[in-house]
Amino acid sequence: MKNEAGFSLLEIIITISLAGIVLAVMSRTIKTGLEINSFLADKNDAVNWTESLLEAFRSKEFDLSDSEQKIEAEFLKQLQILESEELQKNYELHKIELSPYENNGVIYEGLYKLKIIVNYNCRDRERKHELITLLKE
């Protein structure tokens, strides 16, 4: 009787098939992970930029009792300096809303609601991020 060391053709075929299945599942998992990472990176960029807009707004001395259009125009003029040195981005300021804070029909004097809306592209779809905060005069 001969001592035959090694693998049979059937064992090699089964091993290669199992390895192919495992690689297919892993490649799909990696692709999904990269898509999620890209989505979260785009959203995170828009969120961080929106928060930096809020901080820029807070650091400027605005008379909150002025009209919303006047405040927005002044803020956008100051924002152009920030934008001139900005790297390529996939988000833009859509709207700034500033209004007296109202709750249950009561308007609180000296308190304002600031709403910043930023549009950004993520996975070939336009999305919006809103940041709402209260400002004290």
N, C-alpha and C positions, 0 to 999 in steps of 0.2 A: 504494500500500500504506500502510495506517495504522500508526502506531507506537503499539502498545497497551502502556502501562506499567501495572504492578500485578500482582496475584496472581489466579490462576484460582480458581474455587470449589473445585476438587479439592485444590489446594495448601492452602487455608485449612482444609478439613475434615481433611486429614492432619496439619497442624500442631496443630490443636485436639485431635485424638485422641492424638497423641504427648504433648502437654502433660498431658492427663488421666491417661494411664498413669504418667507421671513423678510427678505429684502424688499419685496413689493409692499408689505405692510409698513415696514420702517420708512420707506421713501414717502409713502402717503402721509405718515405721521410727521415727518420732517417738513414736508410741503405745507401741511396745515399749520404747524408751528411757525414757519416763516411768514405765512399770511397773517396770522394773529399778531406776530411781532411787528409787522409792517403797519397793520391797522392801529395797534396801540401806540406805536411811535408817532404816527400822524396825529392821532387824537391827543397824545401827550404834548406834542409841539403846539397844537392849537390851544390847549388848556394853559400851558405855561405862558404863551404869548398873551392870552386874555388876562391872566393874572398880572403880567407885567404892564399891560395897559391900565389895569386898575391901580397899580402902584404909581404909575406915571400920573394918572389922574389925581390921585390923593396927594402927590408931592407938589402939584401946581397949586397956586393960590387963585382959585376961582371964586367969584361971588355967586353962590348957589342960587341966589334969588334972581339972577339974570335969566333971560329967556333960554330955553333949551337949545335953540339954534345958535345963539351967540356963544354959549359955552362949548357946544360941539365944534363950531367953526374955530374957536380959539384952541381947543384941544387938538384938533386935526392939524392945525398949522404947526403946533409944537411937536406933533407926532411925526411930521415929515423929516425932522432931523434924525429921529430914531430910525425911520424907514430908509434913509439914504445909505446907512451903513449895514443894512440888513442883508443877510445871506439869502439865497434862493429859498422860497417858502411856498407852501401850498395852502395858505390861509390868508384871509384879509378881513379887515374890520367891516362889518356890515352896517351896524347901527349902534348908536349910543342913545339911550333914553334916560332922561333925568326928570323926575317928577316929585312933588311933595309926597311924603309918605302918608298913606291913608290906610286905616284899618277899621273895619266895621262902621264906615261912614264918618269916622273921626279923622280929621287931618291934624297931624302932629307938627306944630310949628318948629322950624329949625332942623327938621329931620327930612332927609330926601332919599328916595330910592333910585339907585343907579343900576341900569341894566345895560350890559355890554354884550352884543351879539357878534360872533365871529363865524364866518363861513370858511369851511376847509374841505378839501378834496381827499377822499379816502377810498381806495379801491374803485376808482373811476366813478364815484358818486359824490355829489355835493352834500355836505352835512353842516349842521349848525351847532355851535356851542354857546350857551348863554351863561353869563355870570351876573348874579343879582346880589347887591349889597346895599347897606344903609350908610349914608353919610350924614354927619352932623355939621351944622353950620358953625 
